[in-house]
Amino acid sequence: MAMAELSTPKTTSPFLNSSSRLRLSSKLHLSNHFRHLLLPPLHTTTPNSKISCSVSQNQAPVAVQENGLEEETRSWKKLINIAVSGAAGMISNHLLFKLASGEVFGPDQPIALKLLGSERSIQALEGVAMELEDSLFPLLREVDIGTDPNEVFQDVEWAILIGAKPRGPGMERADLLDINGQIFAEQGKALNKAASPNVKVLVVGNPCNTNALICLKNAPNIPAKNFHALTRLDENRAKCQLALKAGVFYDKVSNMTIWGNHSTTQVPDFLNARINGLPVKEVITDHKWLEEGFTESVQKRGGLLIQKWGRSSAASTAVSIVDAIKSLVTPTPEGDWFSTGVYTDGNPYGIEEGLVFSMPCRSKGDGDYELVKDVEIDDYLRQRIAKSEAELLAEKRCVAHLTGEGIAYCDLGPVDTMLPGEV
C-alpha cells in the first residue's frame, strides 16, 4: 500500500542500556488515516549481530537486537494478525496491552495488531499506537491503524469487534438494532472480502448476539461456526456470585453456562454448575436465592456497576474477552466447559436454528469448539431458555433487511431487556 510520509526529523537514539534485548524506533506514515509500524522479519540476523537503533528520513523502522535474541525468537510460532474494532475505546485500552504482552496467545506467539477506528477517533488511535510502541513488547511485531475495514481486516486470523454505537436518550431499541446492524453488516462484508478464510470472530459490541448474526450472514465464505458473541463476562459474574454465596474461591466453580441472549433474558444455569465438583444445589441449599437472587444479580450486575462507578464495565469486559479467546486456544479441562454465543444450527438442545445463542462449549485448543451434549435441562431451565430464544427471534425479524431474509418487522414487545450499559 502506498504510504504518505509524515515530516519527521532525522534522529539517532542511543542504546537504552546493555541489558535491553529489544529496542524499537519507528517512523510515522499516514495515508487515508492508515498507519503502519513494522519490525524487521524474525531470524534475519547472525548470532553475534547487534543492530543500531536509529531513524532517518528514508529509513524504515528498525529493532535493536542483542546477542541471544535470535535464539529465543527462533522457537516462536508463525505471526498471527489480530484485528480490533473500537480500538480507541476504554475496553480496547485494557485489552490491547494484554494481547501484546502474550497473555492471550502465549509467550511464543508473535502478533500483528490491526486497529480499526473512526474518523472521529483517529487521533486517539494514534495515541494508542504510540503507547503500544513505547511499551516495547517483543511479541508485538506490527501495528496498523485505519478507518476502512477492508484494509484493516486484510489477512486477519482473529477479529475482535468491540466498536458499536451507544444507545442515546430516547432511542428506540429497534433503531439501535438497525444502526449497529449496519455497522456489523459492513464489517461482515469486509471480513468476507479481506480476512483469512478461517478467521475467528468475537463480537463484543451490543446487542452482540444479533450483531454477530448479522456479521456472519454477510460473510458467507467464512464458516458460521467461527462467529462468537461475548457472554463470558456474564459467566464470570455468575461464577463470582456463586463463589461468594458458597464461601469459596471462584476457581472452585465450574461448568457454568449462560444460555441465550446477552440481555436481561439471559439464563445463568445453576442446575448444571458445580462447586468443588458437587452440584451447586447440593452446596447452596437456598434454592429460592438461586432462582431469584442469583439470577437477578447476574442479569443486573452491569447496571449496579454503573450506579457505583458512573460508567459501564471496561476492564472486566477486557478480561472476559481474554478468557473467551483463551478458552478457544487452550484445551478445556476434562469435564468442564465454557459459555459463548454461537450459531445454533445442529444444536442438541432443541433451540431454534439460525440464531446466535449462548450455549456450553468445549475446545481442544485449536480455535474450534464443540457443543456439550451431557447437560440437564429441567422445566425451570427450559422455560427461561425459551424466553431468551423468543427475544432473539424477534431481534432477528427486526434486522431481516440486513441478513438477506426479507423485509424487517419489529415486534420487540413493551419490556426493554437491553442491558444497562447499552443505554
C-alpha positions, -999 to +999 in steps of 0.1 A: +000+000+000+013+034-008+021+055+022+023+093+026+053+101+048+049+125+077+076+150+082+100+136+108+134+150+117+164+128+113+172+114+147+195+089+162+186+072+195+213+059+218+211+024+233+190+023+264+213+000+283+234-031+277+208-054+292+180-045+268+171-073+245+149-054+221+147-017+213+124-001+188+124+031+169+097+038+143+087+064+118+051+076+112+034+070+079-001+082+070-024+075+041-061+078+044-056+075+082-038+043+079-006+039+099+019+012+098+046+001+122+067-028+111+096-046+127+122-065+106+114-101+099+124-126+126+155-147+123+173-125+098+205-117+118+236-136+126+240-150+161+265-123+171+248-093+155+239-061+171+215-037+153+217+000+160+186+019+168+181+049+146+157+065+121+165+087+091+143+103+065+144+073+042+148+046+068+121+021+077+115+013+114+143-009+129+147-030+160+178-033+182+187-069+188+212-081+214+232-113+214+209-143+220+176-128+209+176-148+177+179-180+196+147-171+216+127-159+186+137-190+166+112-210+186+084-185+181+053-195+162+043-180+129+030-144+133-008-140+135-029-110+125-054-097+150-080-070+142-097-050+169-125-025+161-134+003+185-097+003+192-096+037+208-122+029+234-119+020+271-123-017+266-096-018+240-074+003+262-073-026+286-073-054+260-046-044+236-018-045+261-029-079+272-028-091+236+006-075+230+021-090+262+015-126+252-011-131+279-037-142+254-020-163+228+011-173+247+047-162+253+060-176+220+033-162+197+042-130+178+013-109+167+004-080+144-024-057+157-048-042+131-067-014+148-100-001+134-113+033+144-135+061+130-126+094+115-135+110+149-112+087+168-082+086+146-060+109+167-068+089+198-059+058+178-026+073+170-021+078+208-029+041+214-004+030+188+023+053+204+017+037+238+020+003+223+053+013+207+066+027+239+058-005+258+084-024+238+065-057+237+088-082+219+059-102+206+042-072+190+058-071+155+034-048+137+007-022+144-017-009+117-044+016+123-071+028+099-108+036+093-115+013+064-124-023+075-115-036+040-079-025+046-076-032+084-091-067+081-066-078+054-054-114+062-065-113+098-069-146+117-088-131+146-112-102+147-124-088+179-153-064+171-159-040+200-169-008+183-206-001+183-228+030+186-241+035+222-278+040+228-287+076+231-315+092+250-349+084+236-335+060+210-358+030+204-343-004+208-353-012+172-334+019+160-302+008+178-305-027+163-307-011+128-279+014+133-254-011+148-266-038+125-255-017+095-220-014+111-217-051+115-231-059+081-203-037+066-177-054+088-190-088+079-186-080+042-151-067+048-142-098+067-156-119+039-135-100+013-102-095+031-098-117+061-083-152+063-109-178+052-108-194+087-108-161+107-123-164+142-147-135+150-157-124+185-184-098+186-185-076+217-205-045+205-241-047+217-266-062+211-238-087+205-259-118+197-278-102+169-248-082+157-229-115+154-257-130+134-257-100+110-220-102+107-219-139+098-248-136+074-228-110+055-197-132+054-209-164+035-173-175+028-164-178+064-178-208+084-208-197+105-193-217+134-164-192+136-185-163+149-190-158+186-209-133+207-193-124+240-212-138+270-181-147+290-185-116+313-219-129+323-203-163+330-176-147+351-202-127+370-222-158+377-191-177+390-184-148+413-219-147+428-219-185+434-184-184+450-194-156+473-226-173+484-208-206+490-178-190+507-152-205+483-127-190+458-141-185+423-118-212+408-139-238+427-169-230+405-170-250+372-195-260+345-211-226+344-234-219+315-250-187+303-279-196+280-294-173+254-291-136+247-267-111+263-296-092+278-318-094+309-334-126+295-300-144+298-302-176+318-274-183+344-275-221+348-271-232+384-286-266+376-255-279+358-229-257+375-207-273+402-188-261+433-158-282+443-171-308+419-205-310+435-238-298+421-245-262+431-279-271+445-262-295+470-237-269+481-261-239+482-294-252+497-311-218+495-329-227+462-351-196+464-319-175+462-307-195+433-339-190+413-344-153+422-315-136+439-287-153+420-303-150+385-312-113+390-278-104+404-261-117+373-286-101+349-284-067+366-248-067+376-239-042+349-265-017+360-253-019+396-217-013+384-229+018+365-246+032+397-214+027+417-188+036+391-206+060+369-198+041+337-202+007+322-176-021+326-144-018+306-116-036+325-137-067+334-150-068+298-115-069+285-106-097+310-136-116+297-125-112+261-091-126+271-109-155+289-131-162+259-102-164+234-081-185+258-109-209+261-107-215+223-069-217+221-064-238+253-078-273+258-108-273+281-101-290+314-116-325+315-153-325+324-156-287+323-170-263+297-174-226+290-201-202+276-200-184+243-227-172+219-225-194+188-247-203+158-275-227+167-276-248+136-273-285+146-276-279+183-287-308+205-309-287+228-339-281+206-332-244+203-344-227+171-318-228+143-304-197+127-297-178+159-265-168+178-273-182+212-250-186+242-245-223+250-220-246+267-189-255+247-156-274+249-125-269+229-094-289+220-074-257+220-073-254+182-096-224+180-126-246+173-152-259+197-180-284+201-213-281+219-216-300+252-243-327+250-243-341+285-263-312+302-295-315+321-324-291+312-354-292+335-387-274+331-375-243+350-344-240+328-364-248+296-390-221+302-363-194+307-343-206+277-374-203+256-380-167+267-345-157+256-349-177+224-382-158+216-364-125+222-336-134+198-361-145+172-378-111+175-345-093+171-338-114+140-370-104+124-361-068+132-329-070+112-341-092+083-331-065+058-295-068+070-293-106+069-308-111+035-340-126+049-366-102+035-384-072+049-377-063+085-406-064+110-401-053+146-422-068+174-398-065+203-425-060+229-431-034+256-404-046+280-369-033+274-345-061+281-312-045+269-285-044+295-279-010+312-245-004+296-262-001+263-285+028+273 
